Amino acid sequence: MRLDSVFSEAARNVAARTSRPVVSLILFIALIGGLALFDVTAINGVLAKNAAFTSSGASTTTLTATGQVGGMACDNLANAPRVRAAGAVADTQPLVFSSLPSSPVPTKRASPGFLALLPHEVDTSQTGIFVSHDLAVTLSVTTGDSVDTKNGPVRVEGVYDYPDDGRAPGLGYAAIFIEPVTASTMFDACWMDAPYPAEDTRSLIWTSVETIGQAAKPTLGQLNSTMGVSFDAISAFNSRPSESFPWVALLLGSVVGFVPVRFRRLELASALHSRIPKAGLTLQVMLENLFWLIPAVLVVSGASLFLSQTALESDFISIASAGFRIVGLGSIGVLLGSIVGVLVTRERDLFKYFKER
């Protein structure tokens, strides 16, 4: 059987709908597409919960030890595995702004790593203070502006966000000075954000404490406890209901590929009886499936990409690839199922198929 004959016969069967391309396309989009979109949505949900947990400060561990926290040691925690950011902070003399002479503003001094814990805007060309969003509104200033204080004008190097969403008070209406640190620069607290902590990750924060005589015992806390103590995104991802969907897609794809071929067993057995080689017949059936499978894959993949766009840019590829994995295994299942359908069709059963029709 010549290759051009295989192509032409496959095209005729698709045009005549002998191979049931429309039904197969609809089934693939409904079954495999449903699995892919469900999994993409489930992964989006896990990532959204993790983003909400992290952005609220719930993943940030705080250790308070007045005058005992080494700024350099605390900042260095950011280099540890699974730690996103770390920094030290301490109270300092309140600032008195000229526009608020009777209302001293709570002021902090912090290590360079501290600002990575707070969403903020920064003007790297300036050196000065960071103010909270609420304070910036009160002072009518923004990044890069100069503001008068009792001790003279200072530049607003940046504006940071600190919502009133349950996180520990103290920075919602405040100013922060960033100061260089050395091994002897001490602070009152160390904050460490570990979105995907291992069992011993949080204990690393204790390494920032310097033992000083009979000082008060350090206390461990959570920046925001309103969303629970922890959220294990890795465990939630691995235990999601759709985790096994790629293999379900392979099975369903095999059924979608096998059943239409099995319905044509009389036609295929007749072709074998006419001395058409089984290899040529198998290739023909695969080509018939590709006529509808390629458009179906494009539709489902496009829908998966569309849903993946709701995720963070850094998560887009991982979410989209989860949908593609289901589509890919579903497609492989279709082709394998159709091949098996041809292979189990035997010429010697022609009359049996004829009686069963």
C-alpha positions as CSV (number, residue, x, y, z in Angstrom):
1,M,0.0,0.0,0.0
2,R,1.6,3.2,-1.2
3,L,2.0,6.2,1.2
4,D,-0.1,8.5,-1.0
5,S,-2.9,5.9,-1.1
6,V,-2.8,5.8,2.7
7,F,-3.2,9.7,2.9
8,S,-5.9,9.8,0.3
9,E,-7.9,7.0,2.0
10,A,-7.5,8.7,5.4
11,A,-8.7,12.0,4.0
12,R,-11.8,10.3,2.4
13,N,-12.7,8.6,5.6
14,V,-12.5,11.9,7.5
15,A,-14.5,13.8,4.8
16,A,-17.2,11.0,4.9
17,R,-17.0,11.0,8.7
18,T,-16.4,7.2,8.6
19,S,-13.8,7.6,11.3
20,R,-16.2,9.7,13.5
21,P,-13.9,12.7,13.7
22,V,-16.5,15.2,15.0
23,V,-17.6,12.9,17.8
24,S,-14.0,12.1,18.7
25,L,-13.0,15.8,18.7
26,I,-15.9,16.7,21.0
27,L,-15.1,13.8,23.4
28,F,-11.5,14.8,23.5
29,I,-12.2,18.5,24.2
30,A,-14.8,17.6,26.9
31,L,-12.9,14.8,28.6
32,I,-9.2,15.7,28.2
33,G,-9.9,19.5,28.1
34,G,-12.0,19.2,31.3
35,L,-9.2,17.4,33.1
36,A,-6.6,19.9,31.9
37,L,-8.6,23.0,32.9
38,F,-9.6,21.5,36.2
39,D,-5.9,20.8,37.0
40,V,-4.9,24.3,35.9
41,T,-7.6,25.8,38.1
42,A,-6.6,23.7,41.0
43,I,-2.9,24.7,40.7
44,N,-4.0,28.4,40.4
45,G,-6.0,28.0,43.6
46,V,-3.0,26.6,45.5
47,L,-0.7,29.3,44.2
48,A,-3.3,32.0,45.0
49,K,-3.6,30.7,48.6
50,N,0.2,30.7,49.0
51,A,0.4,34.2,47.5
52,A,-2.2,35.5,49.9
53,F,-0.5,33.7,52.9
54,T,2.9,35.2,51.9
55,S,1.7,38.7,51.0
56,S,-0.1,39.0,54.3
57,G,3.1,38.4,56.2
58,A,1.9,35.1,57.6
59,S,5.0,33.3,56.3
60,T,7.2,35.8,58.1
61,T,8.7,34.6,61.4
62,T,9.6,37.3,64.0
63,L,12.1,37.0,66.8
64,T,12.1,39.8,69.4
65,A,15.1,40.2,71.6
66,T,15.7,43.9,72.5
67,G,19.3,44.9,71.8
68,Q,20.4,41.3,71.2
69,V,19.8,40.8,67.4
70,G,22.9,41.0,65.2
71,G,22.0,42.9,62.1
72,M,24.6,41.2,59.9
73,A,23.6,37.7,61.1
74,C,19.9,38.4,60.5
75,D,20.5,39.7,57.0
76,N,22.6,36.7,56.1
77,L,19.6,34.4,56.8
78,A,18.3,35.5,53.4
79,N,21.0,33.3,51.9
80,A,19.7,30.2,53.5
81,P,17.7,27.7,51.5
82,R,13.9,28.3,51.3
83,V,14.3,31.8,52.8
84,R,13.1,34.7,50.6
85,A,14.2,37.6,52.7
86,A,15.4,38.6,56.2
87,G,16.2,41.8,58.0
88,A,16.6,43.3,61.5
89,V,14.7,46.3,62.9
90,A,14.8,48.4,66.1
91,D,13.0,51.4,67.6
92,T,14.8,54.8,67.4
93,Q,14.1,58.4,68.2
94,P,10.7,59.5,66.7
95,L,10.8,61.9,63.8
96,V,9.0,65.2,64.2
97,F,7.9,66.5,60.8
98,S,7.4,70.3,60.4
99,S,3.9,69.7,59.1
100,L,3.1,67.6,62.2
101,P,4.9,69.4,65.0
102,S,2.8,68.0,67.8
103,S,2.7,64.4,66.5
104,P,6.0,62.7,66.6
105,V,6.1,59.8,64.1
106,P,7.2,56.4,65.3
107,T,10.6,55.7,63.7
108,K,12.6,52.6,63.1
109,R,16.1,51.8,62.1
110,A,16.6,48.7,60.0
111,S,19.2,46.6,58.3
112,P,19.5,46.7,54.5
113,G,17.8,43.4,54.1
114,F,14.7,44.5,56.0
115,L,13.0,46.3,53.1
116,A,12.8,43.1,51.0
117,L,10.2,42.0,53.6
118,L,7.9,44.9,52.6
119,P,6.4,45.8,49.2
120,H,7.9,49.2,48.4
121,E,8.8,51.8,45.8
122,V,12.3,53.1,45.9
123,D,14.4,55.8,44.2
124,T,17.9,54.5,44.2
125,S,19.3,58.0,43.4
126,Q,18.2,59.2,46.8
127,T,19.4,58.5,50.3
128,G,17.0,59.2,53.1
129,I,14.0,57.6,54.8
130,F,11.3,55.2,53.9
131,V,7.8,56.1,55.0
132,S,4.6,54.0,55.1
133,H,1.9,54.5,52.6
134,D,-0.4,56.0,55.2
135,L,2.3,58.4,56.4
136,A,3.1,59.4,52.8
137,V,-0.6,60.3,52.3
138,T,-0.7,62.3,55.5
139,L,2.5,64.2,54.5
140,S,1.4,64.4,50.8
141,V,4.8,63.1,49.7
142,T,6.0,60.4,47.3
143,T,9.3,58.7,46.5
144,G,12.0,61.3,45.7
145,D,10.4,64.2,47.5
146,S,12.0,66.3,50.2
147,V,10.2,66.7,53.6
148,D,11.1,69.1,56.4
149,T,11.7,67.7,59.9
150,K,12.6,69.3,63.2
151,N,16.3,68.4,62.4
152,G,16.2,69.6,58.9
153,P,15.0,68.4,55.5
154,V,15.3,64.7,54.5
155,R,14.7,62.9,51.3
156,V,11.9,60.2,50.9
157,E,13.9,57.4,49.5
158,G,10.9,55.1,49.2
159,V,7.3,54.4,50.2
160,Y,6.4,50.9,51.6
161,D,3.0,49.2,52.1
162,Y,2.0,47.8,55.5
163,P,-1.8,47.0,55.4
164,D,-3.9,46.7,58.5
165,D,-4.8,43.1,57.7
166,G,-3.9,41.5,61.0
167,R,-0.2,41.8,60.9
168,A,1.7,43.0,64.0
169,P,1.3,46.8,64.6
170,G,4.1,49.3,64.5
171,L,4.9,49.9,60.9
172,G,1.5,51.0,59.5
173,Y,2.2,54.7,60.3
174,A,6.0,55.0,60.6
175,A,9.3,56.0,59.1
176,I,12.3,53.8,58.6
177,F,16.0,54.6,58.4
178,I,18.2,52.0,56.7
179,E,21.6,51.9,58.2
180,P,24.7,49.9,57.3
181,V,25.5,47.0,59.6
182,T,28.6,45.5,61.0
183,A,29.2,42.4,63.1
184,S,28.6,44.6,66.2
185,T,25.4,46.5,65.0
186,M,22.5,45.3,67.2
187,F,18.8,45.5,66.7
188,D,15.6,44.6,68.7
189,A,14.1,42.1,66.3
190,C,14.8,39.9,63.3
191,W,12.2,39.1,60.7
192,M,12.6,36.1,58.3
193,D,10.2,35.3,55.4
194,A,10.3,31.6,54.4
195,P,7.3,30.9,52.0
196,Y,8.3,27.2,51.5
197,P,10.0,26.2,54.8
198,A,11.5,22.9,55.6
199,E,11.1,21.5,59.2
200,D,14.2,23.2,60.4
201,T,14.0,26.4,58.4
202,R,12.3,28.6,61.0
203,S,14.8,27.6,63.7
204,L,17.5,29.4,61.7
205,I,16.2,32.7,63.0
206,W,17.7,31.9,66.4
207,T,21.2,32.2,64.9
208,S,20.7,36.0,64.7
209,V,20.5,36.4,68.5
210,E,23.7,37.4,70.4
211,T,23.7,36.3,74.1
212,I,24.1,39.4,76.3
213,G,24.3,38.8,80.0
214,Q,21.0,38.5,81.8
215,A,19.0,40.2,79.0
216,A,15.3,39.3,78.5
217,K,14.5,36.0,76.9
218,P,13.9,36.3,73.2
219,T,10.3,35.6,72.0
220,L,9.4,34.0,68.7
221,G,6.3,35.1,66.8
222,Q,4.5,35.3,63.5
223,L,4.0,38.7,61.7
224,N,0.4,37.8,60.8
225,S,-1.4,34.9,62.5
226,T,-4.9,35.6,61.0
227,M,-4.3,33.1,58.2
228,G,-3.1,30.2,60.3
229,V,0.3,29.1,61.5
230,S,1.5,27.7,58.2
231,F,0.5,26.9,54.7
232,D,2.5,24.1,53.1
233,A,2.1,25.0,49.4
234,I,4.3,22.0,48.3
235,S,2.1,19.6,50.2
236,A,-1.1,21.2,48.9
237,F,0.2,21.0,45.4
238,N,1.2,17.3,45.7
239,S,-2.1,16.4,47.4
240,R,-4.4,18.3,45.1
241,P,-7.3,16.1,43.7
242,S,-6.1,16.5,40.1
243,E,-2.6,15.4,40.8
244,S,-3.2,12.0,39.0
245,F,-5.1,13.6,36.1
246,P,-2.3,13.1,33.6
247,W,-2.6,9.3,33.9
248,V,-6.4,9.6,33.9
249,A,-6.0,11.5,30.6
250,L,-3.8,8.7,29.2
251,L,-6.5,6.2,30.0
252,L,-9.4,8.3,28.7
253,G,-7.5,9.2,25.6
254,S,-6.9,5.5,25.0
255,V,-10.7,4.9,25.2
256,V,-11.4,7.8,22.8
257,G,-8.9,6.3,20.3
258,F,-9.9,2.7,20.7
259,V,-13.7,2.7,20.7
260,P,-14.3,4.4,17.3
261,V,-11.8,2.0,15.7
262,R,-13.5,-0.9,17.4
263,F,-16.8,0.2,15.9
264,R,-15.2,-0.1,12.5
265,R,-13.9,-3.6,13.0
266,L,-16.0,-5.0,10.1
267,E,-14.6,-2.4,7.7
268,L,-11.0,-3.0,8.9
269,A,-11.3,-6.8,8.8
270,S,-12.6,-6.4,5.2
271,A,-9.6,-4.3,4.3
272,L,-7.3,-6.9,5.7
273,H,-9.1,-9.5,3.7
274,S,-8.4,-7.4,0.6
275,R,-4.7,-7.8,1.4
276,I,-4.2,-4.4,2.8
277,P,-1.2,-4.7,5.2
278,K,-2.0,-4.1,8.8
279,A,0.9,-1.6,9.0
280,G,-0.6,0.5,6.3
281,L,-4.1,0.2,7.9
282,T,-2.6,1.3,11.3
283,L,-0.9,4.3,9.7
284,Q,-4.2,5.2,8.0
285,V,-6.2,5.1,11.2
286,M,-3.5,7.2,13.0
287,L,-3.7,9.8,10.2
288,E,-7.5,9.9,10.5
289,N,-7.1,10.6,14.2
290,L,-4.6,13.4,13.6
291,F,-7.1,15.2,11.4
292,W,-9.2,15.9,14.4
293,L,-6.7,15.5,17.2
294,I,-4.5,18.5,16.2
295,P,-7.4,21.0,16.3
296,A,-8.6,19.5,19.6
297,V,-5.1,19.9,21.1
298,L,-4.9,23.5,19.9
299,V,-8.3,24.3,21.5
300,V,-7.5,22.7,24.9
301,S,-3.9,24.1,25.0
302,G,-5.2,27.6,24.2
303,A,-7.8,27.3,27.0
304,S,-5.1,26.2,29.4
305,L,-2.8,29.1,28.4
306,F,-5.7,31.5,28.9
307,L,-6.4,30.2,32.5
308,S,-2.7,30.2,33.2
309,Q,-2.5,34.0,32.5
310,T,-4.3,34.7,35.8
311,A,-1.2,33.4,37.7
312,L,1.9,35.3,38.6
313,E,4.4,35.6,35.8
314,S,6.9,33.4,37.6
315,D,4.3,30.7,37.9
316,F,2.9,30.9,34.3
317,I,5.2,28.3,32.8
318,S,4.7,25.7,35.5
319,I,0.9,26.1,35.4
320,A,0.7,26.0,31.7
321,S,3.0,22.9,31.5
322,A,0.6,21.1,33.9
323,G,-2.2,21.5,31.4
324,F,0.1,20.6,28.4
325,R,1.2,17.4,30.2
326,I,-2.5,16.3,30.5
327,V,-3.1,17.2,26.8
328,G,0.1,15.4,25.7
329,L,-0.7,12.2,27.6
330,G,-4.3,12.3,26.4
331,S,-3.1,12.6,22.8
332,I,-0.6,9.8,23.3
333,G,-3.5,7.7,24.7
334,V,-5.6,8.4,21.6
335,L,-2.9,7.2,19.2
336,L,-2.1,4.2,21.4
337,G,-5.8,3.3,21.7
338,S,-6.3,3.5,17.9
339,I,-3.2,1.4,17.3
340,V,-4.5,-1.3,19.7
341,G,-7.9,-1.1,18.0
342,V,-6.3,-2.0,14.7
343,L,-4.0,-4.7,16.1
344,V,-6.8,-6.6,17.8
345,T,-8.9,-6.6,14.6
346,R,-8.3,-9.9,12.9
347,E,-9.1,-10.9,9.4
348,R,-10.2,-14.4,10.4
349,D,-13.0,-12.8,12.6
350,L,-14.6,-11.2,9.5
351,F,-17.7,-13.3,9.5
352,K,-18.0,-13.0,13.3
353,Y,-17.9,-9.2,12.9
354,F,-20.5,-9.4,10.1
355,K,-22.9,-11.3,12.3
356,E,-22.4,-8.8,15.2
357,R,-23.1,-5.7,13.1
